[in-house]
Amino acid sequence: MNQTLSVHSPWDGHLLDTLPVSTEDEVEKAFATAQALFRDRKSWLPKIERVAILRRAAAIARSRRDSLALQVASESGKPLRDALIEIDRGIDGIELCVETLRAEAGHVIPMDFNATSAGRIAFTQREPIGVVLALAAFNHPFNLVIHQVAPAVAAGAPVIVKPSPKTPLSCKAVVDIFHEAGLPQGWAQMVLPLEVDVIGRMVSDSRVAFLSFIGSAAVGWKLRSMLAPGARCALEHGGVAPVIVAEDADLEQAIPRIGRAGFWHAGQACVSVQRIFCAQSILEDLTAGLSGVADRMLIGDPTKPETEVGPLITTAEADRIASWVDASGGRIATGGKRLSPSTYANTVLVNPDPMADVSRREVFGPVVCLYPYDDINAAIATANDLPFSFQAAVFSRNIDTAMHCFRHLDGTAIMVNEHPLFRVDWMPFAGARQSGLGVGGIPHSIRDMQTEKMMVWRSDALN
């Protein structure tokens, strides 16, 4: 009898469902199926069919919006109000795939510029890269899988997706929706192996043409080193998002944005606000304001519509966050305590030790740290002094201050008067240094999952 995986609610531990664990033979069958589809070009799905499948999938997801959101809330702990937004984003992401296919289809390469290129024309068309292997994360279990599966469908590449064992139900729902929308079974397959050795062999399999990984930096870089020669990858890891709050910042606008971006989904997002560098003169006002936001947010059952912050994904994560806060050396302005086995209070730390874990590693919990500065350049230098670089932000009403921070802050995206958690699904979304490799976002992922094949045509009629 096959092993099964029990999926439990992170809120109270009750059993949500059980799913069969994939055996090594089942994983091999998935790879063989996907590779056979890719190698048989007559089996490739024409663009008109892919577009129709994507449109039907979006319509099916839209018709199940409420139940899908409840599933996200139940298995990931994301509050229902935010889970509904996640489903809406996923639906929009599917539709964005269609828009991208309509707008992008290769390009013309200039010829006839010299004797060598005379009498020739050249252009490219896009083809699927091969088998896509997608390893998904737990924190956005519907939309992150959409970002991996829908672009593969759009690109015409067979995809094998392995969800986080903490949140496999939403992944299964996504794959089932695509099959219901008319996608043949082999073009999107979910596998659920639990053995580390089996997962490692999946990644190193020579049939993998592209690896899409969303998760921790330590795991992502190790997996990259295991890829077969020629395999490409996109790695999305975490950051330790810095925010500069200048002396002239509009605190009435800044505080609610920064606070929500620090405590949203209990801080379990790769670009959640974590490190806030503020002018010394506004430290107390900012501390009081963020503490007020933290204290007012309702923490509780994520399936209830009034809940604003849910649990951590596991009690072990809550244990870790508690130990980091206890060892931070900072003044606890609010929070700093366990509320239940699975929840931790929204916490504001003032001036923690710059070498503490909360200052140098991704907290991935509802904790923000305030560091006062007298010199903005020193603050920027400290913000940059980590091996991670993702999105960052500056709050200022002075255009020169904003531009100075944009120029000097490390990051792939710098928000001005907006929090670093901001994202829409068509924009480039990329970590630098240890925060990732490649560029995410629906159009960028579709390009990653394709190759450009060039045709050069010589004709005497062109001379």
KOLROVO-298417 format. One line per 4 residues: their letters; for each residue x, z, y negated of C-alpha. Coordinates in steps of 0.02 Angstrom, whole numbers, plus 50000, padded with zeros to 5 digits. Layout:
N
a) X:Z:Y; ...
END
This chain:
463
mnqt) 50000:50000:50000; 50065:49955:49828; 50113:50092:49707; 49996:50120:49561
lsvh) 50026:50175:49382; 49910:50303:49305; 49881:50277:49120; 49841:50437:49025
spwd) 49781:50473:48849; 49922:50542:48742; 49794:50648:48649; 49732:50758:48792
ghll) 49808:50685:48950; 49647:50625:49030; 49657:50478:49149; 49611:50312:49069
dtlp) 49641:50192:49213; 49760:50146:49353; 49852:49981:49373; 49953:49913:49520
vste) 50141:49920:49499; 50224:49752:49525; 50339:49738:49674; 50502:49641:49669
deve) 50419:49504:49773; 50277:49491:49646; 50401:49479:49503; 50493:49340:49595
kafa) 50329:49248:49624; 50291:49259:49437; 50461:49184:49394; 50446:49047:49524
taqa) 50273:49001:49459; 50329:48997:49278; 50487:48897:49314; 50392:48771:49420
lfrd) 50269:48742:49278; 50408:48717:49153; 50507:48598:49264; 50354:48489:49298
rksw) 50331:48402:49131; 50171:48321:49190; 50095:48496:49199; 50135:48538:49018
lpki) 49982:48579:48916; 49950:48451:48779; 49940:48517:48602; 49754:48481:48589
erva) 49723:48592:48740; 49835:48732:48677; 49744:48731:48509; 49576:48741:48596
ilrr) 49635:48887:48704; 49702:48980:48553; 49539:48957:48458; 49435:49016:48605
aaai) 49549:49166:48631; 49528:49217:48449; 49339:49203:48466; 49336:49308:48625
arsr) 49445:49443:48546; 49334:49446:48392; 49180:49471:48500; 49263:49623:48583
rdsl) 49340:49697:48427; 49266:49871:48444; 49305:49894:48629; 49481:49827:48610
alqv) 49513:49946:48464; 49448:50094:48563; 49566:50048:48704; 49714:50041:48583
ases) 49666:50211:48512; 49643:50287:48684; 49807:50232:48762; 49925:50232:48612
gkpl) 49855:50373:48505; 49835:50261:48354; 49683:50318:48253; 49530:50209:48281
rdal) 49521:50155:48099; 49698:50084:48113; 49668:50015:48287; 49526:49910:48216
ieid) 49649:49839:48089; 49771:49803:48230; 49640:49701:48323; 49600:49605:48164
rgid) 49785:49568:48141; 49799:49509:48320; 49652:49390:48298; 49728:49324:48138
giel) 49893:49302:48229; 49812:49192:48360; 49733:49086:48224; 49900:49079:48133
cvet) 49974:48997:48288; 49851:48853:48265; 49896:48838:48081; 50081:48832:48124
lrae) 50055:48696:48253; 49962:48594:48125; 50100:48613:47995; 50262:48604:48096
aghv) 50313:48461:48211; 50496:48419:48191; 50575:48322:48049; 50662:48160:48000
ipmd) 50852:48152:47994; 50918:48037:47857; 51003:47879:47917; 51063:47716:47837
fnat) 51187:47806:47725; 51344:47720:47790; 51398:47588:47912; 51386:47706:48059
sagr) 51205:47754:48024; 51145:47583:47964; 51002:47506:48062; 50947:47671:48135
iaft) 50808:47797:48114; 50807:47972:48186; 50678:48109:48203; 50646:48266:48304
qrep) 50500:48333:48402; 50476:48508:48470; 50474:48551:48655; 50454:48719:48743
igvv) 50619:48808:48772; 50579:48862:48949; 50520:49024:49029; 50491:49162:48900
lala) 50513:49343:48955; 50428:49467:48839; 50458:49655:48846; 50331:49744:48736
afnh) 50328:49914:48651; 50195:50050:48654; 50159:50079:48470; 50056:49922:48434
pfnl) 50002:49878:48610; 49882:49737:48563; 49962:49653:48412; 50142:49659:48475
vihq) 50089:49574:48637; 49995:49445:48533; 50159:49414:48439; 50244:49375:48604
vapa) 50109:49288:48708; 50015:49185:48577; 50173:49099:48508; 50224:49057:48686
vaag) 50054:48978:48718; 50068:48884:48554; 50244:48825:48596; 50190:48768:48768
apvi) 50310:48888:48856; 50261:48989:49011; 50273:49174:48971; 50298:49328:49080
vkps) 50257:49488:48987; 50302:49665:49040; 50212:49797:48937; 50266:49974:48905
pktp) 50207:50080:49053; 50131:50197:48924; 50013:50064:48856; 49984:49924:48983
lsck) 49795:49913:48964; 49796:49820:48798; 49926:49699:48864; 49817:49662:49015
avvd) 49670:49634:48898; 49770:49506:48797; 49824:49408:48952; 49648:49415:49024
ifhe) 49576:49348:48860; 49692:49198:48865; 49647:49162:49045; 49463:49175:49002
aglp) 49495:49056:48857; 49555:48925:48980; 49742:48955:48994; 49793:48921:49175
qgwa) 49852:49081:49260; 50035:49035:49278; 50061:49004:49092; 50041:49189:49047
qmvl) 50077:49321:49178; 50086:49510:49160; 50203:49603:49275; 50222:49791:49284
plev) 50379:49843:49377; 50438:50022:49351; 50610:50018:49432; 50750:49997:49307
dvig) 50849:49887:49428; 50703:49766:49446; 50682:49754:49257; 50868:49724:49239
rmvs) 50862:49582:49364; 50716:49506:49270; 50817:49502:49109; 50973:49430:49192
dsrv) 50875:49299:49290; 50945:49126:49255; 50768:49059:49236; 50744:49158:49074
afls) 50765:49039:48928; 50710:49161:48793; 50695:49350:48791; 50579:49434:48666
figs) 50613:49621:48660; 50530:49754:48553; 50597:49930:48575; 50746:50042:48548
aavg) 50916:49979:48491; 51008:50059:48638; 50899:49968:48764; 50891:49804:48668
wklr) 51078:49780:48649; 51106:49824:48832; 50976:49695:48885; 51056:49562:48775
smla) 51221:49589:48864; 51133:49555:49030; 51062:49384:48984; 51118:49232:49082
pgar) 51227:49104:48991; 51122:48995:48876; 50975:49115:48863; 50920:49153:48685
cale) 50838:49312:48624; 50750:49401:48482; 50772:49589:48472; 50663:49698:48363
hggv) 50729:49876:48352; 50699:50020:48234; 50761:50065:48063; 50784:50223:47958
apvi) 50686:50154:47812; 50755:50205:47642; 50650:50215:47484; 50722:50234:47308
vaed) 50604:50320:47185; 50674:50299:47010; 50645:50420:46867; 50523:50300:46784
adle) 50420:50268:46941; 50231:50277:46928; 50207:50426:47043; 50019:50412:47041
qaip) 50039:50242:47125; 50194:50283:47228; 50145:50447:47311; 49994:50389:47412
rigr) 50086:50231:47468; 50243:50324:47521; 50145:50464:47603; 50035:50350:47707
agfw) 50185:50245:47759; 50274:50402:47819; 50132:50478:47919; 50034:50324:47975
hagq) 50020:50320:48166; 50116:50484:48165; 50269:50392:48101; 50281:50285:48257
acvs) 50326:50120:48174; 50496:50038:48158; 50489:50029:47968; 50399:50193:47932
vqri) 50458:50285:47776; 50589:50412:47828; 50723:50434:47693; 50666:50450:47512
fcaq) 50800:50455:47376; 50725:50514:47212; 50789:50554:47040; 50825:50740:47022
sile) 50703:50754:46876; 50552:50704:46981; 50598:50795:47143; 50471:50935:47127
dlta) 50329:50821:47073; 50364:50702:47216; 50381:50844:47341; 50216:50920:47287
glsg) 50129:50752:47290; 50190:50702:47463; 50151:50876:47530; 49975:50855:47466
vadr) 49956:50688:47554; 50026:50764:47714; 49909:50913:47709; 49752:50813:47670
mlig) 49769:50689:47814; 49658:50735:47961; 49758:50752:48122; 49662:50744:48285
dptk) 49576:50641:48418; 49625:50460:48387; 49460:50393:48454; 49362:50479:48315
pete) 49330:50371:48161; 49374:50512:48040; 49549:50543:48114; 49694:50483:48005
vgpl) 49843:50537:48112; 49844:50546:48301; 49963:50616:48431; 50140:50569:48478
itta) 50146:50453:48627; 50212:50593:48741; 50235:50781:48732; 50422:50750:48758
eadr) 50424:50653:48594; 50339:50798:48506; 50472:50914:48580; 50611:50802:48514
iasw) 50539:50793:48339; 50518:50982:48333; 50700:51006:48383; 50761:50881:48251
vdas) 50663:50967:48113; 50723:51139:48168; 50904:51079:48160; 50885:50979:47998
ggri) 50950:51111:47878; 50819:51057:47750; 50685:51154:47658; 50516:51129:47740
atgg) 50396:51094:47598; 50250:51073:47718; 50223:51052:47905; 50369:51086:48019
krls) 50261:51149:48161; 50176:51097:48322; 49988:51084:48309; 49956:51051:48494
psty) 50058:50993:48644; 50042:50813:48583; 50032:50829:48394; 50156:50879:48260
antv) 50108:50922:48081; 50147:50796:47943; 50312:50862:47878; 50405:50848:47713
lvnp) 50588:50901:47717; 50687:50926:47557; 50874:50895:47556; 50910:50901:47743
dpma) 51090:50894:47801; 51150:50715:47777; 51229:50721:47950; 51074:50788:48038
dvsr) 50975:50678:48158; 50830:50666:48034; 50951:50588:47909; 51045:50469:48022
revf) 50930:50420:48166; 50755:50350:48177; 50634:50497:48184; 50486:50395:48248
gpvv) 50376:50541:48202; 50276:50610:48054; 50428:50671:47956; 50491:50614:47785
clyp) 50651:50675:47702; 50681:50692:47515; 50857:50680:47442; 50876:50706:47253
yddi) 51005:50601:47160; 51086:50601:46989; 51168:50430:47011; 51062:50289:47082
naai) 51216:50197:47143; 51267:50348:47246; 51092:50353:47319; 51101:50169:47365
atan) 51270:50195:47445; 51201:50336:47551; 51048:50233:47596; 51163:50094:47656
dlpf) 51280:50208:47752; 51200:50185:47923; 51219:50056:48060; 51034:50012:48041
sfqa) 50959:49891:47915; 50779:49834:47911; 50652:49847:47771; 50677:49956:47617
avfs) 50587:49991:47454; 50608:50039:47272; 50480:50113:47154; 50516:50082:46969
rnid) 50430:50015:46814; 50595:49944:46752; 50630:49766:46807; 50818:49789:46794
tamh) 50813:49944:46904; 50707:49852:47032; 50822:49701:47030; 50976:49812:47043
cfrh) 50905:49894:47199; 50854:49727:47271; 51031:49663:47248; 51122:49816:47315
ldgt) 51009:49892:47450; 51047:49834:47626; 50894:49762:47711; 50810:49602:47764
aimv) 50661:49637:47650; 50655:49746:47494; 50483:49797:47431; 50457:49835:47246
nehp) 50322:49964:47209; 50266:49948:47389; 50315:50044:47545; 50436:49972:47675
lfrv) 50300:49979:47808; 50216:49830:47725; 50199:49679:47838; 50090:49526:47858
dwmp) 50108:49427:48017; 50165:49261:47944; 50312:49332:47847; 50488:49344:47920
faga) 50513:49515:47999; 50691:49550:48054; 50813:49690:48080; 50996:49669:48036
rqsg) 51150:49754:48108; 51092:49872:48246; 50909:49853:48195; 50888:49688:48283
lgvg) 50930:49506:48306; 50831:49352:48258; 50673:49340:48154; 50498:49393:48203
giph) 50333:49338:48130; 50215:49214:48213; 50288:49049:48142; 50466:49107:48172
sird) 50429:49158:48352; 50351:48989:48390; 50509:48904:48327; 50616:49020:48434
mqte) 50516:48972:48588; 50545:48787:48561; 50691:48668:48551; 50704:48517:48438
kmmv) 50738:48356:48533; 50804:48214:48428; 50775:48029:48453; 50895:47905:48372
wrsd) 50826:47728:48369; 50937:47577:48332; 50855:47413:48288; 50924:47253:48213
aln) 50757:47237:48123; 50809:47383:48014; 50961:47292:47945
END
